[in-house]
Amino acid sequence: MVSARSVAFRPGGVLLRRAREALAERPRTADALAREVLGLRGHPGVAARAVQTLLGDDPRFSLSPNGLWRFREDRDGTPAASLHDARFAVVDVETTGGGATRGDRITEISIVPVEGGRVGRPFTTLVNPERPIPGMITRLTSITNEMVATAPRFAEIAHRVCEALEGRVFVAHNAGFDWRFLTAEFDRLAGRRPEGSRLCTVRAGRRLLPGLSSHALDSVTTYFGITIEGRHRAEGDAVATARLLVRYLDLLEEQEIHSFEALERWLSPPRKRKKKRRTPVASRAPKVA
């Protein structure tokens, strides 16, 4: 048996390359890495210590709460090789209505970072929509005209929104709604729209939990026992969606979906094969003089 102490004296560059190549394929346990990369077989504790000695000081390698080692090459916004280590920005907006292209505006926004399976600190602010908030919207969200009267306009927070989204996968529950409102606000400023990959937790939930009768935020959070602290307010809904995302990432690991590219393929509807049009038999029959 090889000890953890002797492993530390092996050429680190070669072993790190082997670990990187192994983890680029899929996340692995310390025991699997010890066997495949270090040639160690034996006590799990020795394997864990050996792998920790090799990878623990390299920020590109991380150990998730469910005991899987992962590798992330960079932080430039490209979804990581490991889905669990991709950098996400979970977004929720409250608005004056449902028509992003019909003049409705954002009244509140919250952006929650999620990385390495952990939910970070939200960026949240009320937004002056520069138009009245209908009474029915106030009854739903509790956001009043008085509350937003002194709030910053979107133009004043646009740079903060860009910073919070930069290099991250955009995530929202019914992502099309939040994305349309954000892009409409940036279009009004004639600025650069947010770019990058997007993930809708409604769409993902329908694939992951097909037995649920509803995939509304209330339904799926209740299913997982997630409490929404402030329903129909941007931060409460965004934080709950972020916690839901972490649960979905664990389920996706169980489905052997380990990369964002694989997730996009899995969520894409199957292409329908076009049927070839057949010429009617009557039209193929020879004409009779």
C-alpha beads as a LAMMPS data file, in Angstrom:
LAMMPS data file: protein, C-alpha beads

289 atoms
288 bonds

1 atom types
1 bond types

-500.0 500.0 xlo xhi
-500.0 500.0 ylo yhi
-500.0 500.0 zlo zhi

Masses

1 110.0

Atoms # bond

1 1 1 0.000 0.000 0.000
2 1 1 1.170 3.515 -0.768
3 1 1 0.828 6.041 2.060
4 1 1 -0.539 9.560 1.757
5 1 1 2.844 10.890 2.892
6 1 1 4.709 9.228 0.004
7 1 1 2.220 10.571 -2.557
8 1 1 3.148 14.143 -1.641
9 1 1 6.653 13.589 -2.999
10 1 1 5.535 12.544 -6.456
11 1 1 5.793 15.059 -9.322
12 1 1 2.794 17.337 -8.638
13 1 1 2.501 18.637 -12.195
14 1 1 1.880 15.198 -13.663
15 1 1 -0.628 14.253 -10.976
16 1 1 -2.471 17.559 -11.265
17 1 1 -2.732 17.059 -15.007
18 1 1 -4.149 13.571 -14.475
19 1 1 -6.636 14.908 -11.919
20 1 1 -7.646 17.732 -14.258
21 1 1 -8.238 15.333 -17.137
22 1 1 -10.254 12.964 -14.956
23 1 1 -12.429 15.710 -13.474
24 1 1 -12.961 17.379 -16.860
25 1 1 -14.931 14.262 -17.807
26 1 1 -17.091 14.236 -14.655
27 1 1 -16.878 14.895 -10.887
28 1 1 -15.311 12.109 -8.836
29 1 1 -15.064 11.039 -5.210
30 1 1 -11.752 11.152 -3.383
31 1 1 -11.657 7.343 -3.443
32 1 1 -12.050 7.282 -7.236
33 1 1 -9.368 9.957 -7.694
34 1 1 -7.020 8.098 -5.386
35 1 1 -7.382 4.942 -7.489
36 1 1 -7.307 6.555 -10.946
37 1 1 -4.794 9.362 -10.398
38 1 1 -2.632 8.328 -7.454
39 1 1 -2.761 4.550 -7.780
40 1 1 -3.927 4.282 -4.157
41 1 1 -6.149 1.477 -2.955
42 1 1 -7.075 0.913 0.615
43 1 1 -8.470 2.917 3.516
44 1 1 -10.875 5.721 2.462
45 1 1 -9.356 8.099 5.008
46 1 1 -5.907 7.721 3.461
47 1 1 -7.381 8.361 0.001
48 1 1 -9.174 11.503 1.186
49 1 1 -6.028 12.910 2.827
50 1 1 -3.896 12.155 -0.224
51 1 1 -6.315 13.856 -2.617
52 1 1 -6.658 16.827 -0.260
53 1 1 -2.859 17.146 -0.144
54 1 1 -2.684 17.153 -3.935
55 1 1 -5.646 19.375 -4.804
56 1 1 -6.548 21.343 -1.698
57 1 1 -4.366 24.392 -2.388
58 1 1 -5.309 24.735 -6.061
59 1 1 -8.357 27.063 -6.453
60 1 1 -9.352 25.326 -9.685
61 1 1 -10.308 22.220 -7.708
62 1 1 -13.190 22.185 -5.255
63 1 1 -14.920 19.658 -3.009
64 1 1 -18.715 19.920 -2.993
65 1 1 -20.906 19.273 0.067
66 1 1 -21.936 15.894 -1.394
67 1 1 -18.321 14.675 -1.456
68 1 1 -17.461 15.129 -5.145
69 1 1 -14.262 16.768 -6.392
70 1 1 -14.696 19.103 -9.361
71 1 1 -12.445 21.103 -11.656
72 1 1 -13.070 24.593 -13.041
73 1 1 -10.596 25.978 -15.568
74 1 1 -11.476 29.666 -15.406
75 1 1 -13.957 32.293 -14.237
76 1 1 -14.669 34.165 -17.468
77 1 1 -18.393 33.399 -17.589
78 1 1 -18.114 30.259 -19.699
79 1 1 -20.158 27.590 -17.918
80 1 1 -17.753 25.382 -15.961
81 1 1 -16.948 21.821 -16.951
82 1 1 -18.778 20.793 -13.778
83 1 1 -22.358 22.032 -13.670
84 1 1 -22.308 22.275 -9.872
85 1 1 -19.383 24.709 -10.085
86 1 1 -20.833 26.967 -12.762
87 1 1 -21.387 30.569 -11.653
88 1 1 -25.079 31.469 -11.570
89 1 1 -26.979 34.733 -11.043
90 1 1 -30.538 34.051 -9.881
91 1 1 -32.796 36.980 -10.775
92 1 1 -36.275 38.093 -9.819
93 1 1 -37.991 41.335 -10.832
94 1 1 -41.232 42.900 -9.658
95 1 1 -42.946 45.081 -12.238
96 1 1 -45.864 47.416 -12.892
97 1 1 -47.507 44.740 -15.052
98 1 1 -46.854 41.915 -17.460
99 1 1 -46.054 43.829 -20.646
100 1 1 -42.328 44.424 -20.976
101 1 1 -42.825 45.705 -24.516
102 1 1 -46.011 47.625 -23.687
103 1 1 -44.507 50.144 -21.284
104 1 1 -44.514 48.218 -18.013
105 1 1 -41.391 48.778 -15.922
106 1 1 -39.355 47.170 -13.149
107 1 1 -40.196 48.257 -9.580
108 1 1 -37.758 45.983 -7.726
109 1 1 -34.887 43.680 -8.653
110 1 1 -32.860 41.114 -6.748
111 1 1 -29.840 39.162 -8.053
112 1 1 -28.500 36.263 -5.966
113 1 1 -25.121 34.658 -6.778
114 1 1 -24.875 30.869 -6.583
115 1 1 -21.530 29.132 -6.908
116 1 1 -20.203 25.791 -5.759
117 1 1 -23.654 24.850 -4.527
118 1 1 -23.749 27.829 -2.146
119 1 1 -26.171 30.757 -2.135
120 1 1 -24.454 34.130 -1.822
121 1 1 -25.523 37.586 -0.666
122 1 1 -28.247 39.205 -2.815
123 1 1 -28.069 42.567 -4.535
124 1 1 -31.552 44.026 -4.077
125 1 1 -33.060 47.435 -4.715
126 1 1 -36.386 49.109 -5.349
127 1 1 -36.529 50.869 -8.720
128 1 1 -38.452 53.985 -9.659
129 1 1 -40.496 52.809 -12.679
130 1 1 -41.231 56.366 -13.797
131 1 1 -44.893 55.486 -14.117
132 1 1 -47.710 54.721 -11.634
133 1 1 -48.042 51.273 -10.085
134 1 1 -51.578 49.873 -10.572
135 1 1 -53.520 49.102 -7.403
136 1 1 -53.793 45.390 -8.180
137 1 1 -49.989 45.181 -8.442
138 1 1 -49.568 46.974 -5.122
139 1 1 -51.987 44.515 -3.507
140 1 1 -49.914 41.622 -4.871
141 1 1 -46.406 42.922 -4.129
142 1 1 -47.005 45.490 -1.361
143 1 1 -44.828 47.914 -3.360
144 1 1 -46.453 51.348 -3.383
145 1 1 -45.900 54.477 -5.425
146 1 1 -44.602 56.164 -2.276
147 1 1 -41.966 53.453 -1.768
148 1 1 -40.486 53.859 -5.244
149 1 1 -40.778 57.645 -5.449
150 1 1 -37.301 58.133 -3.959
151 1 1 -35.814 54.881 -5.323
152 1 1 -33.131 55.021 -8.056
153 1 1 -34.210 54.844 -11.673
154 1 1 -32.999 51.840 -13.646
155 1 1 -30.428 54.002 -15.434
156 1 1 -28.814 54.681 -12.047
157 1 1 -28.409 51.009 -11.152
158 1 1 -27.725 49.569 -14.612
159 1 1 -23.991 49.300 -13.915
160 1 1 -24.664 47.394 -10.677
161 1 1 -26.957 45.002 -12.529
162 1 1 -24.285 44.390 -15.163
163 1 1 -21.671 43.701 -12.495
164 1 1 -23.956 41.220 -10.726
165 1 1 -24.711 39.359 -13.972
166 1 1 -21.222 39.490 -15.498
167 1 1 -19.723 36.067 -16.165
168 1 1 -22.692 34.175 -14.738
169 1 1 -25.491 31.995 -16.070
170 1 1 -28.765 33.947 -15.857
171 1 1 -31.350 31.950 -13.864
172 1 1 -34.960 32.761 -13.032
173 1 1 -38.244 31.017 -12.355
174 1 1 -39.990 31.577 -15.689
175 1 1 -36.790 33.124 -16.987
176 1 1 -38.344 34.573 -20.137
177 1 1 -40.369 37.065 -18.084
178 1 1 -37.429 38.462 -16.097
179 1 1 -35.119 38.428 -19.135
180 1 1 -37.599 40.393 -21.267
181 1 1 -37.959 43.101 -18.631
182 1 1 -34.205 43.439 -18.128
183 1 1 -33.447 43.637 -21.825
184 1 1 -36.275 46.151 -22.318
185 1 1 -34.753 48.382 -19.624
186 1 1 -31.321 48.205 -21.251
187 1 1 -32.846 48.912 -24.660
188 1 1 -34.334 52.134 -23.266
189 1 1 -30.835 53.174 -22.260
190 1 1 -29.468 52.248 -25.689
191 1 1 -26.890 50.246 -23.779
192 1 1 -25.432 46.807 -24.231
193 1 1 -27.864 44.054 -23.384
194 1 1 -26.863 41.337 -20.913
195 1 1 -25.343 38.358 -22.677
196 1 1 -24.640 34.763 -21.801
197 1 1 -26.378 31.485 -21.083
198 1 1 -29.813 31.318 -19.463
199 1 1 -31.557 28.678 -17.369
200 1 1 -35.248 28.559 -16.469
201 1 1 -36.042 26.653 -13.265
202 1 1 -39.625 26.083 -14.444
203 1 1 -38.356 24.314 -17.547
204 1 1 -35.769 22.334 -15.588
205 1 1 -38.329 21.370 -12.963
206 1 1 -40.729 19.988 -15.533
207 1 1 -38.049 17.544 -16.657
208 1 1 -36.732 16.726 -13.195
209 1 1 -40.103 16.441 -11.415
210 1 1 -42.622 15.376 -14.063
211 1 1 -44.998 14.022 -11.409
212 1 1 -45.759 17.432 -9.908
213 1 1 -49.098 18.861 -10.990
214 1 1 -47.724 22.415 -10.846
215 1 1 -44.247 23.898 -11.185
216 1 1 -45.189 27.331 -9.888
217 1 1 -42.691 28.661 -7.345
218 1 1 -45.048 28.034 -4.418
219 1 1 -45.531 24.403 -5.447
220 1 1 -41.897 23.408 -6.020
221 1 1 -40.581 25.198 -2.937
222 1 1 -43.239 23.480 -0.827
223 1 1 -42.176 20.143 -2.333
224 1 1 -38.585 20.709 -1.157
225 1 1 -39.529 22.350 2.139
226 1 1 -38.060 25.709 1.096
227 1 1 -39.561 28.722 2.871
228 1 1 -40.155 31.881 0.852
229 1 1 -39.518 34.837 3.140
230 1 1 -41.412 37.585 1.349
231 1 1 -43.496 36.137 -1.471
232 1 1 -43.937 38.411 -4.504
233 1 1 -41.017 40.537 -3.419
234 1 1 -37.859 40.341 -5.495
235 1 1 -35.430 39.196 -2.803
236 1 1 -37.739 36.640 -1.214
237 1 1 -38.528 35.013 -4.551
238 1 1 -34.934 35.205 -5.825
239 1 1 -33.433 33.615 -2.690
240 1 1 -36.043 30.840 -2.764
241 1 1 -35.286 30.227 -6.458
242 1 1 -31.560 30.117 -5.674
243 1 1 -32.149 27.443 -3.034
244 1 1 -34.328 25.582 -5.498
245 1 1 -31.531 25.750 -8.079
246 1 1 -29.119 24.090 -5.635
247 1 1 -31.608 21.227 -5.152
248 1 1 -31.978 20.879 -8.908
249 1 1 -28.196 20.756 -9.354
250 1 1 -28.059 17.782 -6.975
251 1 1 -30.825 16.033 -8.920
252 1 1 -29.009 16.694 -12.184
253 1 1 -25.868 15.075 -10.748
254 1 1 -27.964 11.991 -10.022
255 1 1 -29.111 12.063 -13.657
256 1 1 -25.412 11.984 -14.700
257 1 1 -25.701 15.508 -16.135
258 1 1 -22.403 17.103 -15.189
259 1 1 -21.947 20.070 -17.537
260 1 1 -24.024 23.032 -18.634
261 1 1 -23.683 21.911 -22.248
262 1 1 -25.130 18.514 -21.311
263 1 1 -27.961 20.231 -19.436
264 1 1 -28.864 22.361 -22.465
265 1 1 -28.974 19.239 -24.644
266 1 1 -31.108 17.450 -22.054
267 1 1 -33.582 20.327 -21.874
268 1 1 -33.824 20.798 -25.646
269 1 1 -36.992 19.312 -27.137
270 1 1 -36.375 16.455 -29.576
271 1 1 -36.378 17.536 -33.181
272 1 1 -39.334 16.341 -35.179
273 1 1 -38.426 14.594 -38.378
274 1 1 -40.119 16.128 -41.377
275 1 1 -42.360 13.724 -43.210
276 1 1 -41.739 13.444 -46.895
277 1 1 -44.719 14.479 -48.938
278 1 1 -45.919 11.660 -51.122
279 1 1 -47.339 12.325 -54.545
280 1 1 -50.960 11.113 -54.658
281 1 1 -51.393 7.863 -56.564
282 1 1 -53.906 9.468 -58.923
283 1 1 -51.398 12.060 -60.037
284 1 1 -48.836 9.350 -60.823
285 1 1 -51.210 7.411 -63.023
286 1 1 -50.595 7.766 -66.795
287 1 1 -53.033 9.918 -68.627
288 1 1 -55.437 8.134 -70.921
289 1 1 -55.814 9.669 -74.351

Bonds

1 1 1 2
2 1 2 3
3 1 3 4
4 1 4 5
5 1 5 6
6 1 6 7
7 1 7 8
8 1 8 9
9 1 9 10
10 1 10 11
11 1 11 12
12 1 12 13
13 1 13 14
14 1 14 15
15 1 15 16
16 1 16 17
17 1 17 18
18 1 18 19
19 1 19 20
20 1 20 21
21 1 21 22
22 1 22 23
23 1 23 24
24 1 24 25
25 1 25 26
26 1 26 27
27 1 27 28
28 1 28 29
29 1 29 30
30 1 30 31
31 1 31 32
32 1 32 33
33 1 33 34
34 1 34 35
35 1 35 36
36 1 36 37
37 1 37 38
38 1 38 39
39 1 39 40
40 1 40 41
41 1 41 42
42 1 42 43
43 1 43 44
44 1 44 45
45 1 45 46
46 1 46 47
47 1 47 48
48 1 48 49
49 1 49 50
50 1 50 51
51 1 51 52
52 1 52 53
53 1 53 54
54 1 54 55
55 1 55 56
56 1 56 57
57 1 57 58
58 1 58 59
59 1 59 60
60 1 60 61
61 1 61 62
62 1 62 63
63 1 63 64
64 1 64 65
65 1 65 66
66 1 66 67
67 1 67 68
68 1 68 69
69 1 69 70
70 1 70 71
71 1 71 72
72 1 72 73
73 1 73 74
74 1 74 75
75 1 75 76
76 1 76 77
77 1 77 78
78 1 78 79
79 1 79 80
80 1 80 81
81 1 81 82
82 1 82 83
83 1 83 84
84 1 84 85
85 1 85 86
86 1 86 87
87 1 87 88
88 1 88 89
89 1 89 90
90 1 90 91
91 1 91 92
92 1 92 93
93 1 93 94
94 1 94 95
95 1 95 96
96 1 96 97
97 1 97 98
98 1 98 99
99 1 99 100
100 1 100 101
101 1 101 102
102 1 102 103
103 1 103 104
104 1 104 105
105 1 105 106
106 1 106 107
107 1 107 108
108 1 108 109
109 1 109 110
110 1 110 111
111 1 111 112
112 1 112 113
113 1 113 114
114 1 114 115
115 1 115 116
116 1 116 117
117 1 117 118
118 1 118 119
119 1 119 120
120 1 120 121
121 1 121 122
122 1 122 123
123 1 123 124
124 1 124 125
125 1 125 126
126 1 126 127
127 1 127 128
128 1 128 129
129 1 129 130
130 1 130 131
131 1 131 132
132 1 132 133
133 1 133 134
134 1 134 135
135 1 135 136
136 1 136 137
137 1 137 138
138 1 138 139
139 1 139 140
140 1 140 141
141 1 141 142
142 1 142 143
143 1 143 144
144 1 144 145
145 1 145 146
146 1 146 147
147 1 147 148
148 1 148 149
149 1 149 150
150 1 150 151
151 1 151 152
152 1 152 153
153 1 153 154
154 1 154 155
155 1 155 156
156 1 156 157
157 1 157 158
158 1 158 159
159 1 159 160
160 1 160 161
161 1 161 162
162 1 162 163
163 1 163 164
164 1 164 165
165 1 165 166
166 1 166 167
167 1 167 168
168 1 168 169
169 1 169 170
170 1 170 171
171 1 171 172
172 1 172 173
173 1 173 174
174 1 174 175
175 1 175 176
176 1 176 177
177 1 177 178
178 1 178 179
179 1 179 180
180 1 180 181
181 1 181 182
182 1 182 183
183 1 183 184
184 1 184 185
185 1 185 186
186 1 186 187
187 1 187 188
188 1 188 189
189 1 189 190
190 1 190 191
191 1 191 192
192 1 192 193
193 1 193 194
194 1 194 195
195 1 195 196
196 1 196 197
197 1 197 198
198 1 198 199
199 1 199 200
200 1 200 201
201 1 201 202
202 1 202 203
203 1 203 204
204 1 204 205
205 1 205 206
206 1 206 207
207 1 207 208
208 1 208 209
209 1 209 210
210 1 210 211
211 1 211 212
212 1 212 213
213 1 213 214
214 1 214 215
215 1 215 216
216 1 216 217
217 1 217 218
218 1 218 219
219 1 219 220
220 1 220 221
221 1 221 222
222 1 222 223
223 1 223 224
224 1 224 225
225 1 225 226
226 1 226 227
227 1 227 228
228 1 228 229
229 1 229 230
230 1 230 231
231 1 231 232
232 1 232 233
233 1 233 234
234 1 234 235
235 1 235 236
236 1 236 237
237 1 237 238
238 1 238 239
239 1 239 240
240 1 240 241
241 1 241 242
242 1 242 243
243 1 243 244
244 1 244 245
245 1 245 246
246 1 246 247
247 1 247 248
248 1 248 249
249 1 249 250
250 1 250 251
251 1 251 252
252 1 252 253
253 1 253 254
254 1 254 255
255 1 255 256
256 1 256 257
257 1 257 258
258 1 258 259
259 1 259 260
260 1 260 261
261 1 261 262
262 1 262 263
263 1 263 264
264 1 264 265
265 1 265 266
266 1 266 267
267 1 267 268
268 1 268 269
269 1 269 270
270 1 270 271
271 1 271 272
272 1 272 273
273 1 273 274
274 1 274 275
275 1 275 276
276 1 276 277
277 1 277 278
278 1 278 279
279 1 279 280
280 1 280 281
281 1 281 282
282 1 282 283
283 1 283 284
284 1 284 285
285 1 285 286
286 1 286 287
287 1 287 288
288 1 288 289
